[in-house]
Amino acid sequence: MRWQIQPRGHLPPPVRQLGVERGGNLSSRTDADGTGTSIATTSPRVVYLAGLGRSGSTLLERLLGEMPGACPAGEVVHLWLRGIRQGERCACGQPLPCCPFWTQVGQAAFGGWHQVDVDRIIRLRARVDRSRFLPHLASAALRRRLQPALDEYVRYYQRLYAAIGQVSGAPVVIDSSKHASLAFCLRSNPGLDLRVIHLVRDPRAVAYSWGKAVDRPEAASGSQMPTYPPASAALRWNLQNSALQLLSQLGTPTLRVRYEDFTAAPAATLGRIAAFAGLPAGPEFSFLDTDDHGRWWADLGATHTAAGNPMRFTTGRIAIRHDDTWQTAMMAGSRRTVTALTLPLLTRYGYLGGAGMSRVP
């Protein structure tokens, strides 16, 4: 059977109506408790958007999610606590546990969200999925002490990705969790076809953005995203990007994309990403358009993403533009601080001259 890609805004049939196998790549089994619940066990390809937040990952995910064969899932790392436990809103507007799409995913993955031990997943994350564990995750010898907890933690993601693929009918799931530590965790499972998009943005723009308060409309009234001073944002930028470089050197398929190149030429960028991710793509993308002034626009449909930047709730026609407000609004002292702290990678990524987007060997 071929993959059946659902049109935007259309929910697939309930999980119980799905076949045992989809395209020869996705299978299910009967739950161990004997309930007969269909539980997905084989993962689709996972395209993981990685990098420090405020680098344009939500916009990139939205555009990739418009491509046939791709299902955008949002920042899956936050699904367990914010989505299941706290009931924050899916991008469709409903609390995640009430969303028809995620209800079917929970049923396919675990026999229902009520079967998921969120506290257990949170404890496992604290034991393996943190930046401080990156040296252990990168080394086979050091990783042995984390292996039992790591294997258990990643199995939750493997079952979740499989269920997302099964319910959506998409062979590629997009996870925009961004954290390098989760990417390192995922690469430890040979059953996952993991491909990483390393998204980079000028650290001065990122630091300026992290200094602004941003509301979180999916959460309780008054809740906002965290803010960081320039030096802290610069150090976080260094850590995430250095770790992702190491990830590629360890053999994980990685494509580096600069935000600035992406916004300047979205069709060309999406074409390269599609080829890297194994997504079908022609020379044109029907959801992209340009106006008489050469500005790019995109027509975005509704999605079911679990967490992310507030623009995940936006639908309809939006402008794709390069936000360079920081060049005039950022204080000179803050700019100098960030430049000094990030200078080696700033140069490496072409922000002081050089190339922008490249396949990482």
WOGITA-V298963 format. One record per residue. OMEGA is omega as a letter, one per 20 degrees, with the letter a starting at -180 (999 if undefined). NEAR is the number of other ideal C-beta (glycine too) atoms within 10 Angstrom. Layout:
BEGIN
omega | near
OMEGA | NEAR
OMEGA | NEAR
END
This chain:
BEGIN
omega | near
r | 8
r | 8
r | 17
a | 11
a | 16
r | 15
a | 7
r | 13
a | 10
r | 8
r | 14
r | 17
r | 11
a | 14
a | 21
a | 11
a | 8
r | 19
r | 12
a | 9
r | 12
r | 21
a | 14
a | 8
a | 15
a | 22
r | 14
r | 21
r | 12
a | 11
a | 15
a | 9
r | 9
a | 7
a | 12
r | 9
r | 19
a | 21
a | 21
a | 28
a | 17
a | 18
r | 25
r | 27
r | 21
r | 24
a | 27
r | 26
a | 26
r | 27
r | 27
r | 27
a | 24
r | 25
r | 28
a | 26
a | 24
r | 24
r | 23
r | 25
a | 27
a | 26
r | 24
a | 22
r | 24
a | 19
r | 22
r | 16
a | 19
r | 26
r | 24
a | 30
a | 30
a | 26
a | 25
a | 25
a | 21
a | 16
a | 30
a | 24
a | 16
a | 19
a | 26
a | 19
a | 17
r | 16
r | 14
a | 22
r | 21
r | 26
r | 27
r | 19
a | 11
r | 16
a | 14
a | 29
a | 18
a | 12
a | 21
a | 15
a | 22
r | 27
r | 18
r | 23
r | 29
r | 25
a | 21
a | 27
a | 27
a | 20
a | 18
a | 15
r | 20
r | 9
a | 15
r | 20
a | 12
r | 15
r | 11
a | 13
r | 20
r | 13
r | 12
r | 22
r | 19
a | 11
a | 15
a | 24
r | 25
a | 14
a | 15
r | 7
a | 19
r | 17
r | 13
a | 18
a | 27
a | 16
r | 11
a | 11
a | 7
a | 12
a | 17
a | 11
r | 10
a | 18
a | 13
r | 12
a | 17
r | 23
a | 15
a | 14
a | 23
r | 21
r | 14
r | 20
a | 25
r | 20
r | 20
r | 25
a | 27
a | 26
r | 27
r | 29
a | 28
a | 28
a | 28
a | 26
a | 20
r | 26
a | 22
r | 25
a | 23
r | 29
a | 28
a | 31
r | 25
a | 23
r | 21
a | 26
r | 21
r | 24
r | 26
r | 26
a | 25
a | 23
a | 20
a | 18
a | 16
r | 7
r | 12
r | 19
a | 16
r | 22
a | 18
r | 25
a | 25
a | 27
a | 25
r | 29
r | 26
a | 23
r | 27
r | 25
r | 23
a | 28
r | 30
a | 24
r | 22
r | 22
a | 19
r | 12
r | 8
r | 14
r | 12
a | 17
a | 13
a | 24
a | 16
a | 8
r | 7
a | 7
a | 11
r | 11
a | 15
r | 8
r | 13
r | 19
a | 12
a | 24
r | 14
r | 14
r | 27
a | 27
r | 16
r | 18
r | 29
a | 18
a | 15
a | 24
r | 25
r | 14
a | 21
r | 26
r | 17
r | 16
r | 25
r | 17
r | 12
r | 14
r | 8
r | 20
a | 17
r | 24
r | 21
a | 23
r | 25
r | 23
a | 24
r | 21
r | 19
a | 27
r | 20
a | 15
a | 16
a | 20
r | 16
r | 12
r | 21
r | 22
r | 17
r | 18
r | 24
r | 21
r | 13
a | 17
a | 21
r | 13
r | 21
r | 13
r | 17
a | 8
a | 6
r | 9
a | 17
a | 10
r | 18
r | 16
r | 14
r | 12
a | 9
a | 5
r | 5
r | 6
a | 11
r | 18
r | 15
r | 18
a | 14
r | 19
r | 14
r | 15
r | 24
r | 25
a | 30
a | 31
r | 25
r | 26
a | 22
a | 14
r | 13
r | 27
a | 17
r | 15
r | 16
a | 9
r | 11
r | 16
r | 10
a | 20
r | 12
a | 13
a | 15
a | 14
a | 11
a | 18
r | 12
a | 6
a | 10
r | 18
a | 11
r | 7
r | 9
r | 19
r | 16
r | 12
a | 18
r | 26
a | 18
a | 11
a | 20
a | 24
a | 15
a | 10
r | 17
r | 20
a | 12
a | 15
r | 22
a | 17
r | 21
a | 10
r | 6
a | 10
a | 11
a | 18
a | 18
r | 16
a | 12
a | 15
999 | 6
END
